[in-house]
Each structure stands twice: as structure tokens, then as C-alpha cells.
Amino acid sequence: MIVGFYLNLTILAHKIELHPKAKMMKHTIYLSFLLLTSILYSCKEEEVEFSDKYDIYISGMIRTGENNYHQAAVWKNGVMSLLKNDATYSFTRSITAQGKDVYIVGSWGTADFETKHAYWKNNVVNELSFSPWAIAIDNNDIYIGGEVINNGASPYLSKNGEKLDIEIPEGGGTITDIEIADGSIHLIGFESILGSSNAKYWKDGYLETVMTIPPYYSNFTDMAVQENKVHIVGYTSDEKNHLDVAHWVNGIQQEVNIFPRFIVVENEDIYILSDDATSYTKNGNEIPL
């Protein structure tokens, strides 16, 4: 029995083409924004209109049974399938695709109170030795980022199952997103120091400065890379919890008038979706959903 949906969903619009280099658009603007809004505010499948030009994939969780256990699930054009229905609980964190293959990362609990981690390729599980938060595919190479827990969290990145060396922040931390672009590996994540969180950005394994003067608290929520420009959205806070939202382009802060969650750069246009999915901006102009 399904008793509810967990709303922290990841959406992927995958363009349907026969050519092997078919374009995959992460968080594709129009379809994804409308779909996310419908799910967040109606939860009625019949209100979502799917296009025959795209396959729409959504990864997330549902709550099932009398104990409201979280179960990892994936939807393709509105049709749901469970990823790990024999687990005590399970969840997903990220989804991507290449060609006809769909990749998802997540974790689950066993009856022996162990926590297992994996990525799924076309719903087939492949176990991992670390906790995954993000996945990216470049050609046929599989990059997975996340954290390992050993006296605290430490960021971890693998390529085709092999660990890659990256610079470790003083406070350890976690990788939350991966972009492979312009021949480089771009990562965002965070470190935790004294109960606060500091957003971090890596390029080819090395930490690079985004904010010249680090704030008391910061979080990068998404990233997009195009034509040697690294776009990052997120927010900062001072010790009195005064929030400041921002969009950085190669470390230069730009004004943004919504609380940002996702960013897409398509040609010369920049789209930012609000955290509550009620509006988005196109080149700084807010458009309600």
C-alpha cells in the first residue's frame, strides 16, 4: 500500500532520438519545471502531460506500509517501479542517462541493520563501498561522487569503480553534484566545521575559490557548465541566519531574485528554478509556474 510520496525528487528529461549521440538534457527547462510543479502541488498523475518526444524519468521515494517505510522508486513517463523492494528502507539521490541507459544512485537498509550503497543501471543494482550522492556519465565512463564515513565524512569520487584523488577540505565533507564539461571534472559539495556547512567547488580534483570571503554558512544547490563558464547557484547565511541567495559565474556573484534550486544553461539563456517550484527565471526575468 502506498501511503504518500517523498517530494525530494530528481527529474530527467531524455530526448528520444535514434542517433547514438542523442542529446540528454539534465533538468530540461519546460518539461521538467512543469512536471516538478505538478508533482509538488497536485500529486495527481493525470494532471501531468507527457510528450512523445521525450522520456521523462523521475527518481525519488514513496512511503509504503503501515510503518511508512521509505522505498526508492523510479518513474518513466509516470509509470513507477521500485528499485529495492526487499529493503527495510531505501532512497535515491541522483539520476542521469546516456543513450538508452538510465543510471541512479542511492542507498538502502537491510534486515541486519546494515546500510548498503549502489548505483542502478537500467534498474540493475551495482553495489558501492561508499555513500553516493551524485552520478555523471561521460562517453562510457561512470563518475560517482559522495562520501565515506570514517571519523566523520570525507568526499569521495570514483571513475568506473576506481577511486580518483581529490583535494580534501580541512573539515572533510561530501560531493553533491558532478558535471563533466570542457574536458574537466567539476564538483560541488560541502564541508562541515563546528556545526556549520561551507560550500565547496572542485575542478579536476583541486579546490577552487568561489567566494573570496567565506560566509558563516553556505550551500551550493546546483551547477551547470558551458563554454568554460561555471554557473553555480546557492545561498549563504550569517550567524544571525540572514539569508542571501546567489548565482556565481566563474566566481563572480550575480543577482538572483528567487531562492534557487536548479540551474540550466541552454545556448546563451540561463534558467534558474526556485526551491519551491513556483517560479523560474530566464536571464534574470522571473516567470511564475
PASEBA-1860 file (N, C-alpha, C; in nm, 3 decimals):
! residues 289
1> MIVGFYLN> 0.084/-0.119/0.000/0.000/0.000/0.000/0.088/0.124/0.000 ~ 0.067/0.213/-0.093/0.140/0.340/-0.098/0.062/0.442/-0.017 ~ 0.129/0.504/0.080/0.059/0.600/0.164/0.104/0.742/0.139 ~ 0.204/0.764/0.056/0.245/0.900/0.027/0.370/0.905/-0.055 ~ 0.404/1.022/-0.101/0.523/1.045/-0.182/0.621/1.130/-0.105 ~ 0.749/1.099/-0.117/0.853/1.187/-0.067/0.887/1.284/-0.180 ~ 0.887/1.413/-0.153/0.886/1.511/-0.260/1.022/1.560/-0.305 ~ 1.129/1.508/-0.245/1.263/1.549/-0.290/1.300/1.467/-0.412
9> LTILAHKI> 1.245/1.504/-0.527/1.258/1.425/-0.648/1.363/1.482/-0.742 ~ 1.426/1.393/-0.818/1.518/1.434/-0.923/1.453/1.403/-1.057 ~ 1.456/1.499/-1.150/1.386/1.483/-1.277/1.486/1.486/-1.392 ~ 1.463/1.398/-1.487/1.549/1.391/-1.605/1.461/1.382/-1.728 ~ 1.476/1.476/-1.820/1.406/1.468/-1.948/1.505/1.420/-2.052 ~ 1.480/1.305/-2.109/1.573/1.242/-2.201/1.512/1.246/-2.341 ~ 1.575/1.320/-2.430/1.522/1.338/-2.564/1.530/1.207/-2.642 ~ 1.421/1.170/-2.709/1.416/1.046/-2.783/1.465/1.068/-2.925
17> ELHPKAKM> 1.579/1.008/-2.957/1.634/1.012/-3.092/1.700/0.878/-3.120 ~ 1.710/0.839/-3.245/1.771/0.712/-3.280/1.923/0.724/-3.289 ~ 1.973/0.843/-3.316/2.117/0.861/-3.330/2.186/0.833/-3.197 ~ 2.299/0.761/-3.195/2.364/0.725/-3.069/2.413/0.843/-2.989 ~ 2.428/0.960/-3.052/2.469/1.078/-2.978/2.351/1.166/-2.944 ~ 2.236/1.101/-2.919/2.116/1.175/-2.884/2.142/1.265/-2.764 ~ 2.089/1.384/-2.768/2.116/1.483/-2.664/2.035/1.453/-2.539 ~ 2.100/1.450/-2.426/2.034/1.435/-2.298/2.037/1.570/-2.228
25> MKHTIYLS> 1.922/1.615/-2.181/1.913/1.746/-2.117/1.879/1.729/-1.971 ~ 1.974/1.760/-1.884/1.953/1.749/-1.741/1.862/1.864/-1.695 ~ 1.757/1.828/-1.621/1.660/1.927/-1.573/1.607/2.010/-1.691 ~ 1.569/1.947/-1.802/1.525/2.019/-1.920/1.417/2.120/-1.883 ~ 1.433/2.241/-1.942/1.363/2.357/-1.889/1.211/2.339/-1.877 ~ 1.143/2.337/-1.989/0.998/2.346/-1.989/0.934/2.222/-1.928 ~ 0.971/2.105/-1.978/0.908/1.982/-1.932/0.934/1.957/-1.785 ~ 1.058/1.972/-1.743/1.092/1.939/-1.606/1.028/2.036/-1.507
33> FLLLTSIL> 1.029/2.166/-1.540/0.971/2.263/-1.448/0.821/2.236/-1.430 ~ 0.752/2.212/-1.540/0.609/2.187/-1.530/0.580/2.057/-1.457 ~ 0.658/1.955/-1.486/0.637/1.826/-1.423/0.663/1.834/-1.274 ~ 0.773/1.897/-1.235/0.805/1.909/-1.094/0.696/1.986/-1.021 ~ 0.647/2.094/-1.080/0.543/2.173/-1.017/0.416/2.093/-0.998 ~ 0.375/2.016/-1.101/0.256/1.934/-1.090/0.268/1.832/-0.978 ~ 0.384/1.770/-0.967/0.402/1.667/-0.865/0.404/1.730/-0.726 ~ 0.472/1.842/-0.710/0.484/1.903/-0.579/0.350/1.954/-0.527
41> YSCKEEEV> 0.267/2.004/-0.619/0.148/2.074/-0.571/0.016/2.003/-0.602 ~ 0.018/1.897/-0.682/-0.107/1.825/-0.705/-0.096/1.679/-0.670 ~ 0.024/1.619/-0.697/0.044/1.475/-0.678/-0.062/1.394/-0.753 ~ -0.115/1.449/-0.862/-0.212/1.378/-0.943/-0.149/1.348/-1.078 ~ -0.128/1.220/-1.102/-0.057/1.179/-1.222/-0.127/1.226/-1.349 ~ -0.266/1.228/-1.344/-0.336/1.261/-1.467/-0.320/1.407/-1.506 ~ -0.269/1.492/-1.416/-0.253/1.632/-1.448/-0.122/1.660/-1.519 ~ -0.034/1.560/-1.527/0.096/1.578/-1.591/0.086/1.531/-1.736
49> EFSDKYDI> 0.117/1.620/-1.829/0.113/1.585/-1.970/0.253/1.549/-2.017 ~ 0.269/1.427/-2.068/0.397/1.381/-2.118/0.403/1.399/-2.269 ~ 0.524/1.420/-2.319/0.545/1.441/-2.461/0.599/1.313/-2.524 ~ 0.556/1.286/-2.649/0.609/1.169/-2.717/0.749/1.195/-2.772 ~ 0.801/1.317/-2.754/0.936/1.348/-2.798/1.040/1.324/-2.689 ~ 0.994/1.301/-2.566/1.084/1.285/-2.453/1.039/1.168/-2.366 ~ 1.136/1.099/-2.308/1.109/1.011/-2.196/1.141/1.089/-2.070 ~ 1.046/1.094/-1.978/1.065/1.167/-1.852/1.091/1.067/-1.741
57> YISGMIRT> 1.208/1.077/-1.679/1.245/0.991/-1.568/1.247/1.073/-1.439 ~ 1.195/1.015/-1.334/1.196/1.079/-1.202/1.244/0.975/-1.101 ~ 1.341/1.010/-1.021/1.381/0.922/-0.911/1.346/0.989/-0.780 ~ 1.307/0.908/-0.683/1.268/0.961/-0.553/1.229/0.849/-0.460 ~ 1.135/0.877/-0.371/1.091/0.777/-0.275/0.941/0.783/-0.257 ~ 0.885/0.671/-0.219/0.747/0.666/-0.173/0.747/0.612/-0.030 ~ 0.639/0.638/0.042/0.622/0.579/0.175/0.522/0.465/0.162 ~ 0.558/0.349/0.212/0.473/0.231/0.196/0.449/0.162/0.329
65> GENNYHQA> 0.338/0.088/0.336/0.310/0.003/0.451/0.264/0.081/0.573 ~ 0.234/0.006/0.677/0.183/0.066/0.800/0.287/0.151/0.871 ~ 0.416/0.120/0.851/0.521/0.195/0.919/0.579/0.309/0.837 ~ 0.518/0.337/0.721/0.562/0.448/0.636/0.708/0.437/0.596 ~ 0.756/0.316/0.565/0.893/0.299/0.523/0.917/0.369/0.389 ~ 1.032/0.434/0.378/1.070/0.494/0.251/1.121/0.386/0.157 ~ 1.075/0.389/0.033/1.119/0.293/-0.068/1.161/0.370/-0.192 ~ 1.283/0.341/-0.240/1.334/0.407/-0.359/1.254/0.366/-0.482
73> AVWKNGVM> 1.227/0.462/-0.566/1.146/0.435/-0.685/1.194/0.518/-0.802 ~ 1.160/0.472/-0.922/1.186/0.548/-1.043/1.059/0.546/-1.127 ~ 1.027/0.660/-1.185/0.912/0.673/-1.273/0.961/0.699/-1.415 ~ 0.904/0.629/-1.512/0.929/0.658/-1.653/0.795/0.696/-1.715 ~ 0.785/0.821/-1.756/0.661/0.873/-1.814/0.540/0.841/-1.726 ~ 0.559/0.856/-1.594/0.450/0.840/-1.499/0.430/0.701/-1.446 ~ 0.501/0.602/-1.501/0.486/0.463/-1.455/0.598/0.433/-1.356 ~ 0.558/0.391/-1.235/0.653/0.372/-1.127/0.702/0.228/-1.117
81> SLLKNDAT> 0.830/0.212/-1.079/0.882/0.082/-1.041/0.974/0.101/-0.922 ~ 0.972/0.006/-0.828/1.056/0.012/-0.710/1.196/-0.040/-0.744 ~ 1.296/0.023/-0.687/1.434/-0.018/-0.713/1.482/-0.126/-0.617 ~ 1.430/-0.126/-0.494/1.477/-0.220/-0.393/1.362/-0.254/-0.300 ~ 1.274/-0.344/-0.345/1.153/-0.370/-0.267/1.173/-0.471/-0.154 ~ 1.295/-0.525/-0.137/1.321/-0.616/-0.026/1.400/-0.549/0.086 ~ 1.413/-0.416/0.083/1.489/-0.343/0.184/1.397/-0.292/0.294 ~ 1.454/-0.268/0.412/1.374/-0.208/0.520/1.345/-0.061/0.491
89> YSFTRSIT> 1.436/0.004/0.421/1.414/0.139/0.370/1.511/0.158/0.253 ~ 1.483/0.253/0.167/1.574/0.282/0.056/1.545/0.421/0.004 ~ 1.645/0.482/-0.060/1.626/0.616/-0.115/1.723/0.637/-0.229 ~ 1.692/0.735/-0.314/1.780/0.773/-0.424/1.827/0.917/-0.404 ~ 1.939/0.949/-0.471/1.992/1.085/-0.459/2.012/1.153/-0.594 ~ 2.036/1.078/-0.701/2.068/1.141/-0.829/2.035/1.047/-0.943 ~ 2.009/1.104/-1.060/1.975/1.027/-1.179/2.036/1.094/-1.301 ~ 2.081/1.013/-1.397/2.131/1.065/-1.523/2.113/0.958/-1.629
97> AQGKDVYI> 2.150/0.991/-1.753/2.132/0.895/-1.862/2.234/0.919/-1.971 ~ 2.260/0.813/-2.046/2.339/0.823/-2.168/2.283/0.724/-2.268 ~ 2.251/0.773/-2.388/2.185/0.686/-2.485/2.054/0.635/-2.428 ~ 2.035/0.503/-2.429/1.914/0.443/-2.374/1.932/0.395/-2.230 ~ 2.048/0.421/-2.172/2.078/0.372/-2.038/2.051/0.479/-1.933 ~ 1.984/0.438/-1.824/1.949/0.529/-1.715/2.023/0.482/-1.588 ~ 2.089/0.577/-1.522/2.171/0.549/-1.403/2.113/0.624/-1.283 ~ 2.108/0.557/-1.169/2.055/0.615/-1.046/2.147/0.574/-0.931
105> VGSWGTAD> 2.172/0.664/-0.835/2.247/0.627/-0.716/2.158/0.639/-0.593 ~ 2.186/0.554/-0.494/2.108/0.557/-0.372/2.160/0.458/-0.270 ~ 2.081/0.438/-0.165/2.120/0.351/-0.054/1.997/0.280/0.000 ~ 2.020/0.175/0.082/1.910/0.103/0.144/1.956/0.036/0.273 ~ 1.860/-0.001/0.356/1.888/-0.072/0.479/1.847/-0.217/0.470 ~ 1.922/-0.305/0.538/1.893/-0.448/0.536/1.828/-0.489/0.668 ~ 1.778/-0.613/0.670/1.717/-0.666/0.791/1.819/-0.682/0.903 ~ 1.948/-0.686/0.869/2.055/-0.696/0.968/2.106/-0.559/1.012
113> FETKHAYW> 2.030/-0.456/0.981/2.061/-0.318/1.022/2.190/-0.266/0.958 ~ 2.225/-0.317/0.841/2.335/-0.264/0.762/2.282/-0.162/0.662 ~ 2.368/-0.067/0.626/2.335/0.026/0.519/2.418/-0.009/0.396 ~ 2.351/-0.030/0.284/2.416/-0.064/0.159/2.404/0.053/0.062 ~ 2.500/0.065/-0.030/2.502/0.172/-0.128/2.521/0.114/-0.267 ~ 2.468/0.183/-0.368/2.478/0.127/-0.503/2.444/0.231/-0.608 ~ 2.477/0.195/-0.733/2.414/0.263/-0.846/2.338/0.159/-0.925 ~ 2.228/0.203/-0.983/2.147/0.117/-1.068/2.166/0.159/-1.213
121> KNNVVNEL> 2.190/0.063/-1.299/2.190/0.088/-1.442/2.073/0.011/-1.501 ~ 1.975/0.086/-1.551/1.853/0.024/-1.606/1.792/-0.071/-1.505 ~ 1.786/-0.024/-1.377/1.724/-0.096/-1.265/1.804/-0.217/-1.217 ~ 1.924/-0.240/-1.271/2.011/-0.348/-1.222/2.109/-0.289/-1.122 ~ 2.114/-0.348/-1.000/2.192/-0.289/-0.892/2.340/-0.327/-0.901 ~ 2.426/-0.229/-0.869/2.571/-0.249/-0.861/2.617/-0.186/-0.730 ~ 2.659/-0.269/-0.636/2.692/-0.219/-0.503/2.820/-0.136/-0.502 ~ 2.825/-0.039/-0.409/2.938/0.051/-0.391/2.989/0.042/-0.248
129> SFSPWAIA> 3.113/0.085/-0.229/3.174/0.081/-0.096/3.162/0.215/-0.024 ~ 3.096/0.312/-0.084/3.082/0.444/-0.024/2.941/0.495/-0.048 ~ 2.905/0.601/0.021/2.771/0.658/0.010/2.764/0.754/-0.108 ~ 2.685/0.723/-0.212/2.682/0.806/-0.332/2.576/0.916/-0.324 ~ 2.614/1.033/-0.373/2.522/1.146/-0.379/2.500/1.194/-0.523 ~ 2.593/1.168/-0.612/2.585/1.224/-0.747/2.646/1.127/-0.847 ~ 2.596/1.134/-0.971/2.648/1.047/-1.077/2.648/1.124/-1.208 ~ 2.749/1.100/-1.291/2.758/1.161/-1.424/2.821/1.059/-1.518
137> IDNNDIYI> 2.781/1.064/-1.643/2.833/0.974/-1.745/2.898/1.059/-1.854 ~ 3.022/1.024/-1.888/3.091/1.092/-1.996/3.143/0.986/-2.092 ~ 3.093/0.987/-2.216/3.114/0.875/-2.307/3.064/0.749/-2.235 ~ 3.147/0.653/-2.209/3.102/0.535/-2.134/3.163/0.528/-1.995 ~ 3.223/0.637/-1.950/3.283/0.642/-1.817/3.179/0.684/-1.713 ~ 3.178/0.613/-1.601/3.081/0.638/-1.495/3.152/0.706/-1.379 ~ 3.114/0.830/-1.349/3.168/0.904/-1.237/3.063/0.908/-1.125 ~ 3.104/0.872/-1.005/3.013/0.875/-0.891/3.083/0.947/-0.777
145> GGEVINNG> 3.013/1.043/-0.719/3.066/1.120/-0.607/2.979/1.107/-0.484 ~ 3.039/1.124/-0.368/2.965/1.115/-0.243/3.056/1.131/-0.125 ~ 3.049/1.036/-0.033/3.128/1.046/0.089/3.159/0.907/0.144 ~ 3.267/0.899/0.218/3.297/0.783/0.301/3.296/0.831/0.446 ~ 3.249/0.743/0.534/3.240/0.777/0.676/3.350/0.706/0.751 ~ 3.441/0.784/0.808/3.550/0.731/0.890/3.595/0.843/0.983 ~ 3.541/0.842/1.105/3.563/0.955/1.196/3.515/1.085/1.132 ~ 3.397/1.080/1.074/3.341/1.192/1.002/3.336/1.164/0.853
153> ASPYLSKN> 3.267/1.251/0.780/3.251/1.231/0.636/3.370/1.289/0.560 ~ 3.410/1.219/0.454/3.516/1.268/0.368/3.472/1.252/0.224 ~ 3.493/1.353/0.137/3.445/1.344/-0.001/3.514/1.232/-0.078 ~ 3.438/1.169/-0.167/3.488/1.053/-0.241/3.440/1.062/-0.385 ~ 3.530/1.032/-0.478/3.497/1.035/-0.621/3.556/0.911/-0.687 ~ 3.474/0.844/-0.768/3.523/0.727/-0.841/3.494/0.740/-0.990 ~ 3.576/0.674/-1.069/3.556/0.664/-1.213/3.564/0.516/-1.250 ~ 3.452/0.465/-1.299/3.444/0.322/-1.336/3.489/0.232/-1.222
161> GEKLDIEI> 3.452/0.270/-1.100/3.481/0.188/-0.984/3.615/0.213/-0.918 ~ 3.700/0.295/-0.980/3.831/0.324/-0.924/3.831/0.462/-0.858 ~ 3.888/0.470/-0.738/3.891/0.596/-0.666/3.982/0.697/-0.737 ~ 3.934/0.821/-0.747/4.014/0.931/-0.801/4.062/1.019/-0.687 ~ 4.184/1.070/-0.699/4.238/1.159/-0.597/4.175/1.297/-0.610 ~ 4.127/1.351/-0.498/4.076/1.488/-0.493/4.127/1.553/-0.365 ~ 4.133/1.685/-0.368/4.176/1.759/-0.250/4.067/1.752/-0.144 ~ 4.108/1.721/-0.019/4.013/1.705/0.090/4.008/1.833/0.174
169> PEGGGTIT> 3.891/1.894/0.192/3.883/2.012/0.278/3.921/1.979/0.422 ~ 3.958/2.080/0.496/4.001/2.062/0.634/3.896/1.989/0.716 ~ 3.768/2.020/0.690/3.661/1.959/0.768/3.599/1.837/0.703 ~ 3.671/1.775/0.608/3.611/1.661/0.537/3.502/1.709/0.444 ~ 3.395/1.632/0.432/3.283/1.680/0.353/3.222/1.577/0.261 ~ 3.146/1.626/0.163/3.066/1.542/0.074/3.058/1.606/-0.064 ~ 3.060/1.525/-0.168/3.035/1.571/-0.306/2.887/1.554/-0.335 ~ 2.821/1.659/-0.386/2.677/1.654/-0.410/2.637/1.665/-0.556
177> DIEIADGS> 2.730/1.705/-0.644/2.695/1.714/-0.787/2.823/1.704/-0.869 ~ 2.808/1.647/-0.990/2.921/1.628/-1.082/2.879/1.678/-1.220 ~ 2.967/1.753/-1.285/2.949/1.790/-1.425/3.080/1.762/-1.499 ~ 3.072/1.693/-1.609/3.188/1.669/-1.695/3.172/1.758/-1.818 ~ 3.259/1.856/-1.832/3.244/1.952/-1.942/3.378/2.014/-1.976 ~ 3.395/2.046/-2.103/3.516/2.114/-2.150/3.642/2.037/-2.112 ~ 3.632/1.904/-2.107/3.747/1.821/-2.075/3.785/1.819/-1.928 ~ 3.700/1.874/-1.841/3.730/1.881/-1.698/3.619/1.819/-1.614
185> IHLIGFES> 3.656/1.781/-1.492/3.561/1.727/-1.395/3.529/1.838/-1.295 ~ 3.404/1.878/-1.290/3.359/1.983/-1.198/3.273/1.920/-1.088 ~ 3.301/1.958/-0.964/3.229/1.903/-0.849/3.183/2.016/-0.759 ~ 3.068/2.000/-0.698/3.029/2.086/-0.587/2.993/1.997/-0.469 ~ 3.003/2.054/-0.350/2.972/1.981/-0.228/2.987/2.072/-0.109 ~ 3.022/2.013/0.005/3.033/2.095/0.126/3.126/2.027/0.226 ~ 3.175/2.106/0.320/3.243/2.054/0.437/3.169/2.103/0.561 ~ 3.180/2.029/0.669/3.113/2.068/0.794/3.218/2.100/0.899
193> ILGSSNAK> 3.209/2.220/0.954/3.302/2.264/1.058/3.223/2.327/1.171 ~ 3.238/2.269/1.290/3.175/2.324/1.412/3.026/2.347/1.393 ~ 2.960/2.248/1.332/2.815/2.254/1.318/2.766/2.338/1.203 ~ 2.857/2.401/1.128/2.817/2.481/1.014/2.861/2.412/0.885 ~ 2.812/2.459/0.772/2.843/2.398/0.643/2.906/2.502/0.551 ~ 3.015/2.464/0.486/3.082/2.551/0.391/3.076/2.488/0.252 ~ 3.015/2.557/0.156/3.005/2.505/0.020/3.143/2.501/-0.045 ~ 3.165/2.396/-0.128/3.294/2.377/-0.191/3.276/2.348/-0.340
201> YWKDGYLE> 3.379/2.389/-0.418/3.382/2.361/-0.562/3.520/2.308/-0.598 ~ 3.522/2.198/-0.674/3.647/2.139/-0.722/3.650/2.142/-0.875 ~ 3.766/2.163/-0.931/3.788/2.145/-1.073/3.908/2.053/-1.091 ~ 3.883/1.940/-1.157/3.987/1.839/-1.180/4.057/1.799/-1.051 ~ 3.978/1.787/-0.945/4.028/1.735/-0.819/4.080/1.838/-0.722 ~ 4.094/1.964/-0.766/4.150/2.067/-0.680/4.043/2.168/-0.638 ~ 4.047/2.205/-0.510/3.953/2.306/-0.461/3.983/2.441/-0.524 ~ 3.877/2.511/-0.567/3.891/2.646/-0.620/3.797/2.739/-0.546
209> TVMTIPPY> 3.837/2.864/-0.537/3.761/2.962/-0.461/3.643/3.014/-0.541 ~ 3.525/3.011/-0.482/3.407/3.073/-0.541/3.375/3.203/-0.468 ~ 3.379/3.197/-0.335/3.353/3.316/-0.254/3.483/3.359/-0.188 ~ 3.529/3.480/-0.218/3.657/3.530/-0.167/3.657/3.536/-0.016 ~ 3.547/3.583/0.042/3.533/3.587/0.188/3.427/3.484/0.226 ~ 3.467/3.371/0.281/3.370/3.266/0.313/3.268/3.314/0.416 ~ 3.140/3.290/0.393/3.038/3.330/0.490/3.032/3.230/0.606 ~ 2.948/3.261/0.704/2.931/3.171/0.818/2.875/3.036/0.773
217> YSNFTDMA> 2.780/3.040/0.680/2.717/2.918/0.628/2.695/2.937/0.479 ~ 2.716/2.829/0.401/2.691/2.839/0.257/2.653/2.703/0.203 ~ 2.575/2.703/0.096/2.531/2.579/0.033/2.514/2.601/-0.116 ~ 2.580/2.519/-0.198/2.559/2.521/-0.342/2.453/2.416/-0.375 ~ 2.346/2.457/-0.444/2.236/2.366/-0.470/2.242/2.302/-0.609 ~ 2.309/2.366/-0.705/2.320/2.307/-0.838/2.430/2.379/-0.917 ~ 2.465/2.317/-1.030/2.576/2.369/-1.111/2.549/2.337/-1.257 ~ 2.595/2.424/-1.345/2.591/2.400/-1.489/2.718/2.458/-1.550
225> VQENKVHI> 2.774/2.387/-1.647/2.899/2.431/-1.710/2.879/2.435/-1.860 ~ 2.913/2.549/-1.921/2.903/2.563/-2.065/3.004/2.666/-2.113 ~ 3.080/2.629/-2.216/3.175/2.719/-2.280/3.267/2.786/-2.179 ~ 3.329/2.702/-2.093/3.426/2.748/-1.993/3.368/2.842/-1.889 ~ 3.237/2.846/-1.879/3.173/2.923/-1.773/3.107/2.825/-1.675 ~ 3.145/2.839/-1.548/3.090/2.754/-1.443/2.984/2.835/-1.369 ~ 2.860/2.790/-1.383/2.747/2.855/-1.315/2.711/2.774/-1.191 ~ 2.705/2.839/-1.076/2.668/2.774/-0.952/2.559/2.858/-0.884
233> VGYTSDEK> 2.457/2.792/-0.834/2.353/2.862/-0.758/2.351/2.807/-0.615 ~ 2.307/2.892/-0.523/2.300/2.850/-0.384/2.266/2.967/-0.295 ~ 2.305/2.955/-0.169/2.272/3.060/-0.074/2.376/3.062/0.038 ~ 2.382/3.175/0.107/2.472/3.192/0.220/2.392/3.248/0.338 ~ 2.452/3.240/0.457/2.385/3.291/0.576/2.489/3.341/0.673 ~ 2.452/3.442/0.751/2.540/3.488/0.857/2.500/3.421/0.988 ~ 2.568/3.459/1.096/2.542/3.394/1.225/2.403/3.425/1.279 ~ 2.336/3.526/1.225/2.200/3.560/1.268/2.096/3.502/1.173
241> NHLDVAHW> 2.140/3.409/1.084/2.051/3.341/0.990/1.989/3.434/0.887 ~ 2.060/3.540/0.851/2.014/3.626/0.742/2.061/3.565/0.610 ~ 1.966/3.523/0.527/1.998/3.451/0.405/2.026/3.546/0.289 ~ 2.119/3.504/0.203/2.149/3.577/0.080/2.158/3.475/-0.032 ~ 2.074/3.487/-0.134/2.076/3.391/-0.245/2.168/3.444/-0.354 ~ 2.224/3.352/-0.433/2.323/3.397/-0.530/2.335/3.302/-0.648 ~ 2.387/3.359/-0.756/2.426/3.285/-0.876/2.567/3.332/-0.910 ~ 2.662/3.239/-0.906/2.801/3.273/-0.936/2.838/3.225/-1.075
249> VNGIQQEV> 2.909/3.308/-1.149/2.962/3.270/-1.280/3.113/3.286/-1.273 ~ 3.183/3.173/-1.277/3.329/3.174/-1.261/3.371/3.254/-1.138 ~ 3.295/3.237/-1.030/3.328/3.300/-0.903/3.279/3.441/-0.886 ~ 3.217/3.500/-0.989/3.164/3.636/-0.979/3.015/3.627/-0.947 ~ 2.975/3.690/-0.837/2.837/3.679/-0.791/2.743/3.763/-0.877 ~ 2.633/3.700/-0.917/2.528/3.767/-0.993/2.402/3.776/-0.906 ~ 2.321/3.874/-0.934/2.197/3.890/-0.859/2.095/3.787/-0.905 ~ 2.021/3.730/-0.811/1.910/3.641/-0.842/1.798/3.674/-0.746
257> NIFPRFIV> 1.675/3.678/-0.798/1.563/3.726/-0.718/1.469/3.615/-0.672 ~ 1.512/3.488/-0.682/1.437/3.378/-0.626/1.532/3.291/-0.545 ~ 1.475/3.205/-0.459/1.558/3.110/-0.385/1.591/2.996/-0.481 ~ 1.717/2.980/-0.523/1.747/2.891/-0.636/1.764/2.745/-0.593 ~ 1.714/2.656/-0.679/1.735/2.513/-0.658/1.810/2.448/-0.773 ~ 1.766/2.469/-0.898/1.831/2.412/-1.015/1.871/2.523/-1.112 ~ 1.973/2.496/-1.191/2.013/2.590/-1.297/2.039/2.512/-1.425 ~ 1.998/2.569/-1.536/2.023/2.514/-1.670/2.073/2.627/-1.758
265> VENEDIYI> 2.178/2.601/-1.833/2.227/2.696/-1.933/2.209/2.632/-2.069 ~ 2.127/2.692/-2.152/2.096/2.640/-2.284/2.129/2.747/-2.387 ~ 2.236/2.723/-2.464/2.287/2.826/-2.554/2.325/2.949/-2.472 ~ 2.266/3.062/-2.498/2.300/3.183/-2.423/2.200/3.213/-2.312 ~ 2.102/3.128/-2.296/1.996/3.153/-2.197/2.025/3.079/-2.067 ~ 1.997/3.147/-1.955/2.020/3.093/-1.821/1.886/3.081/-1.750 ~ 1.853/2.960/-1.709/1.727/2.932/-1.641/1.757/2.887/-1.498 ~ 1.686/2.943/-1.402/1.701/2.903/-1.262/1.563/2.875/-1.206
273> LSDDATSY> 1.547/2.756/-1.148/1.419/2.716/-1.089/1.421/2.745/-0.939 ~ 1.311/2.797/-0.887/1.303/2.828/-0.744/1.292/2.699/-0.663 ~ 1.332/2.711/-0.537/1.334/2.594/-0.449/1.194/2.536/-0.428 ~ 1.091/2.620/-0.427/0.955/2.570/-0.406/0.882/2.543/-0.538 ~ 0.953/2.554/-0.651/0.900/2.522/-0.783/0.777/2.604/-0.820 ~ 0.768/2.727/-0.767/0.656/2.813/-0.803/0.692/2.913/-0.912 ~ 0.822/2.925/-0.943/0.863/3.017/-1.049/1.002/2.979/-1.095 ~ 1.042/3.035/-1.208/1.179/3.025/-1.254/1.218/3.155/-1.322
281> TKNGNEIP> 1.346/3.175/-1.339/1.392/3.294/-1.408/1.458/3.255/-1.539 ~ 1.439/3.338/-1.639/1.510/3.324/-1.766/1.587/3.453/-1.785 ~ 1.720/3.441/-1.779/1.808/3.558/-1.791/1.770/3.668/-1.694 ~ 1.732/3.627/-1.573/1.701/3.723/-1.466/1.557/3.764/-1.455 ~ 1.475/3.732/-1.554/1.332/3.769/-1.551/1.250/3.655/-1.493 ~ 1.176/3.683/-1.386/1.101/3.579/-1.318/0.973/3.544/-1.393 ~ 0.945/3.414/-1.403/0.828/3.364/-1.472/0.757/3.268/-1.378 ~ 0.629/3.299/-1.341/0.557/3.211/-1.248/0.519/3.078/-1.315
289> L> 0.507/2.975/-1.232/0.464/2.842/-1.279/0.327/2.807/-1.221
END
